[in-house]
Structures are given as C-alpha cells and as structure tokens.
Amino acid sequence: MSAARAIGLLLGAAADGVINQPVRPATVLGGRYGAGLAGGLAVAGLIAERVTRHRPLAQALSTAVATWAVLGAANLASDGTALARDLEEGELDAARGTLAGLDRRCTESLDVIGLSRASVESVAQQTNDAVVGPLFWGAVAGVPGLVGARAVAVLRGLGRAARPADVINLVPTRYAAALTVTSAPVVGGSAGGAWRAWRRDTAAHPSPNDGRVEAAFAGALEIRLGGRTVYPHGVEELPVLGDGRNPDAGHVTRAVELSRVVGWLSAVSSALLALLFGRRRRS
C-alpha cells in the first residue's frame, strides 16, 4: 500500500497547483469555523484510511484528494505574490490585510521593511505548516497524518494546541530547513548561508521549532529576519536570523520562488519516504 500512498501524495501535490479552488478546506481552515473543520477532517481521515487499507486504487485516490484538500502551496504562492506586488507598488494597507491572513502579528505600524520582513517570515513558516508538515506526516501515517498535521497547525494559528504542535513539528521543521538549504541554489540563493543561519541563529530561539525554517530562508536569501515582533498579546524580542541586508519586495518574490521549490522537493521526498516506510512494514 506504500506505492498507493506515494502516488496519492504526488497526485495531490500536482492537483494543488492546477485545481486551486477557493472553497476547498485549505482556504477556510483558518477562518471562523477552522477548529471545527480541522477536527472533522481528522476524523474523516481516520475513516478513509481504514476503509481503503486493502484497496490500493481507493487509497491512492483518497490520499490524493486529502493532499489536495489540505495542502496550501498554491494559496501561499498567490498570497506571497500579492504581498510582493503590493509592497513594490506602495500599497501598504493591502499588504497589511493580506499579511494578517497569514500571521497573527500586529501589522498596523509596520513600514515597508517591516512588512517585507514579516512577509518572508510568514512565507517560510507557512511553507512548513501548510506544505512540508502535512506531506511529511502523510508519508508516515497516510490520510490521518495529512489532515492531523494540518489541523494542529490551524489550531496553533488560532492560539491553541501549542504543545501538541511543538511535538508534531519537531521533525518536519528540521526537514523543511534541510530542504531549504538544498533548494537555495535553485533560486540563486546561498546553501551555505542557509545552513549557517539555521544552525547558528536558532539556538537562542525560545521555541524548539519556530525560527528554524525562517532562519534557513534568511540565510538562503542573504537577508536579516527576526528581532522585535509585536503580537496582540504583547511584544516579543526574537533572535535576529541571518546576517544580510534588510529585506524588500524583491526578497518576498524570491521567498515565494524558494517556497515553491521546497514544496516540490517535499512532495517527491515524501513519496519516497512513504515507499520506505511501506517496505519496512513488510520486512
């Protein structure tokens, strides 16, 4: 059944880029009914995995549909591109509105540099939460892993399930950072810079996971991220990530390109991981 799972992951990832319907679950999980929808998807995932356990074609199809339903790569690319365009054209209010849908930080007082920094950080974090994490857990646990990982990410975004999110993201955040190092040269970035920032700058971060993918993005794009960040609950002084220049709209565009490459590498490597897990279960 590992081959069916691998094929489903690849088909779902491909469908995410082709069939980007605004009404699918990935686009509304963070809304008013996000928590309830996330829980419903998790239960549906458990049922689907059990029903299709001995039916390869059905398992491939259910995995593909679940992957398409929860994956957020296409929406992230669209939002990131809109942010870069608005920043380039000086439409800061529009950029603040788009950013508010991706990140919980306060955006009202952010200038162009602050919005650019926040945009790159959000693209990096969402690359992990909405793409790499679900694909990784989909490879490990099938449909329940896909929807469960996305559900936990949504709940964390709503200010809940912080500890479960820390546990679930221990491996995927490092996996995403490693993929960022690998992907950096594809978009003209620095693999060495991504590696150094990831390993050096996240040691002082208060979270075991947060900041790792952001640091890798900062090093890859040769910019500085992190630092003072204002949230509704107060101000957090976060570690400075990277040692380059301040980001601008062009770096947001490159962050989106980097996110795309990381997403595709994640899809392929997750399919391979699903095959590996399947072989180990049979041995």
N, C-alpha and C positions, 0 to 999 in steps of 0.2 A: 504493500500500500504506500510505501515511501515514494515510489515513482509517481503515483497519482497525486500525492500531496505536493511534490516538487513541480509537476506540470500545472497544478492548480495555482500555486504561488506565482509562477511565471505568467500564466494567462491573466490572472487578476491584476498583476502589476502592469501588464501591457494594456489591459482594459482601462485602468486608471487614467492613462494618458490619452486614450481615444474616446471613451464614453464618460465625459466629465459632466454628469447631470447634477444640477444644483440641489435636487431634492433627496439625494442619497444620504444615508446616515452620517457619513464622514463630514458633511457640511453643516449638520444641525446638532451634532453631539454636544457641542459647547454651548448650546442655547438654553432656553428656559427649562426644557424637558431633557437636558443632556444626561443627567444622572439616571433617570428612569429608563431612557432609551439604551444607555450603556448596559444597564443591568439586564434588560430584555434581550439585547444582542448576545450577552454572555450565556444566558440560559438557552437561547436558540442555537448557539454554537455547540454546546454540550449535546443537545439533542441531535443535531446534524451529524456530529462526529460518530455518535453511537449508531445511528441508523445506517450510515454509509460505510461502516467499518469493513465489511466484506464485499463491497461493491466498488471496484476501482474507478469506473466511469463516473458514478454518482459522487464519489469522494473528490475526484478531480474537479467536477463541476461545482460542488458545494464550496470547496476551498477557493476556487476562482471567484465565485460570487461574493464570498465573505471577504476575500482580499480586496476586491474592487469596492465593496461597501465601506470598509473601514480605512482604507489607505487614503492618505491626504496629500500625496505628492503633487498631483495636478493642481489642487486648490492652493497649496503652498506656493507653487511656482507662479500662479496667477496673482496671488496677493503680493508676493515679493516683487514681481514685475510692476504691479501698480504702485507699490511703495517707491521703487526706484524712479518711475516716471514722475510721480508727484513731487518727489524731492528735487529732481532735475528741473522741473518747471516751477518750483517755488510754491506749490500747492500744499502748504504745511498742514492746514486743517484737514484736508482729505487724507494726508499721510497719517495724521494722528488718529483719524477714525479707523483706517484700515489696521493700523498697529494695535489699536485697542481690541480688535477681534482676535489677535494672535497672542497677546501678552497682557498680564494683569497689572503691569506697572502704570503709574500715572504719566500721562503724555502731555498734559496741558502746557507745561512750561518748557518742553523740550525744543531746542533750536535745531537747525539743520544737522549739525554734528551729532547732537544728542539723539535725534530721530534716526540718523544713519546708523549710529552705534546700536540703538535698540532694534532696528530692523534686521541688521546682520545677526545679532544675538537671537532674535526670535526665529529667523530662518534656520539657524543652526539648531536651536532647541527643538523646533517643530520637525526638523529632519529626523531627529531621534524619536520623538514622541509619536509622530504620525506616520513614519515610514519605516525606519530601521527597527524600532522596538517591536511593532506588530509583525513584521516579516520574520524577525528572529524567533519570536515565540510561536509564530505559525509553523516554522520549520520544526521546532521542538515538540509542540503539542497540538498541531493542527488547527482546526477552526476555533476551538476553545481558547487556544493560545493567542490567535489573531485578535479576537474580539475582547478577550480578557485584558490583554495588554493595552488596547485602545481605551477600554473602559476605565482602567486605572489611571491612564494619562488624563482622561477627561475629568475624572473626579479630583485629581490633583490640581488641574487647572481651575476647578471650582472651589479650591481651598480645602479639599477633603482628601483622605486616604494618603497622607504624606508618607507615613511609614511603609505601607504596602508598596508604594511607588518606589521608595528607596531600595527595597529588596528586589523588586521585579526589574529595576533598571540597572542593577549592579553590573551585569554582563553587557546588555545592549549599549549602554553609554560608552563603554570602552571599545566595543565592537564598532560603533559609529565613529568614534575618534580615530580608530585604526583605518577605517575605510576613508576617512577624510584625508589622512596622511597619504594614503595610496592614490587618492583621486586628485590631489592638489596639482600635480604637473599637467594634468589633462586640461585644466583651465588656466594654465600659465602661472600657477601658484608655486609655493615652496613646500616640498615634502619635508625637508629638514626643519624649516621654520614651524610647520605644523607639529612635528614630533617634539621639538624643544618646548614649545609653548604648552602643549598638552602635559608633558612630563614635569615641567618646571613650575608653571603658574597655578596649577590646580591644587597644589599641596596645601595652600593656605585657605582654600575654599571651605566654608563651614559644612557644606553638603558632601556626602560621599560620591555623588554623581553629577550634580549641577556644575556647569562650568567646563566640563571636560570636552564636550563637542564644541562649545563656544571657543575654548582656548585653541583647539585644533583649527577651527575656521580662522581665528585671528592670525595664527602663525602662517597658515596657508596663504592668506590674503595680504600678509605683512602689514597688519594694522593693529591698533590697540582697542580692546573691548573691556567690559567690566567697569569697576570703580563705583562711584556713588550712584545708587539707584533708588528712586522714590516709588514706594508701593502704597496702596490705600492704608495698610496697617502701619506704615512708618518708613523711615529711611534705612537702607542697608548699605554699609560700606563693604563692597565686594572686592576681591583681589583684581588687580589690573592684569588682563590677559593679553599676551603678545607684547612686542616692543617696537612696533612700526608707527606709522603716522595715524592721525585721526581719520576715520572712515568718511566717505562721501557717497553720493548716489551711485557712482560707478562701482564702488565696492559692494553695494547692495545687489546690483546686477550680477556681479561675479559670484556673490554668495548664492544666488539663485542657480546659476550655472553649476556651481560646486555641489549644491544640494541635489540637482538632477543626476549628476554622475554618481554621487554617493548612493542615491536611491536605486539606480540600475545595478550598481555593483552589489548592493544589499539584496536585491531580488535574485540575482544569479547565485551569489554565495549562499543565500538562504535555501535555494533549491538544492544546491549541493549538500548543504547541511542536513536537509530532510532525507536525502538519499543515504547519507552516512548514518543517521540515527536509525533508519529502517534496516540497514544491513546489520547494525549492532544488535537490534532486537531479534533478528532472525538467527544470529550466531549463538 
